[in-house]
Amino acid sequence: MAPRGAAGGPAAVSAPTAATRVASAAAATATVGPTAATRVTPAGAIAAPRRSRRRLWAVLAALVVVAAVVAGVLAYRAHADRSVAVPAVLGMAGPRAAGELRRQGFSVHATGGFSDTYAPGSVMAQRPRAGVSAKKGLLVYLVVSHGLLHPAVVSVAGATSGGAAAALRAQGFVPRMRLQHSGSVPLGRVIRQSPAAGTALLRGSKVSYWVSSGPPKVPVPDVVGASEGSATDTLKAAGFSVAVDTTLGLGTFPDNVVKQKPSAGSLVAKGAQVTIWVAIF
């Protein structure tokens, strides 16, 4: 029989088992030792990946900023280029209308015109018309009223020829002067006009006016040899006034006209004075 140990079990069995365990542990240590040594990482090797990660995050952040800037630019352009309705500015004062259009993003070009509907200085037309959808920056044309298209003709009766012409031109009319004899209107003054004062007339139309050239001229009758009474009647019937003077009448009959001034046949304005000389014996 095999000998037993003090504990009652076989001593040979217990000793080899312990030795085996020790040997196994040593073998394991010998095996594991070199492997574990290869797994040790230096401090520099640990810091390198961290720096790489930081650079990656910096690049990502920069890309986000660039994307935001691009998006902002695109949004601004979309906002700036979008179409808006052209505001209604008819009837507004020219400067106010231009300001309103510029606030909406449009450019403005204004010209002048005439209108019987819109007051002077107000917008009488616009293009494009109000409400049309147009892109910002578009040029909007305005026409501002400078006054009536059909003003009333001013009265020029009694004015001088130059004064009448200036007054008519100031209203936009074309003056046409003509001469006319008049025994009542002073020389150089306007007798009448056509169309009459107060007539609504298109600007650029002609307005005629007649200026007095004085009384019409007529030939002086021949009254030499006639009696004073007969000569006076003849001259007055022709439209002249008569002045009588006396002179010696040698070779003639007393009370007869021996001379006259102006002479017979002279063209003289009606109403002018004709002097006759009557023989006293």
Buried (B, 14 or more C-beta within 10 A) or exposed (E): EEEEEEEEEEEEEEEEEEEEEEEEEEEEEEEEEEEEEEEEEEEEEEEEEEEEEEEEEEEEEEEEEEEEEEEEEEEEEEEEEEEBEBBBBBEBBBEEBBBBBEEBBBEBEBEBBBBEEBEEBBBBBBEBEEEBEBEBEBEBEBBBBBBBBBBEBBBBBEBBBEEBBEBBEEBBBEBBBEEBBBEEBEEBBBBBBEBEEEBEBEBEBEBBBBBBBBBBBBEBBBBBEBBBEEBBBBBEEBBBEBEEEBEEBEEBEEBBBBBBEBEEEBEBBBEBEBBBBBBEE
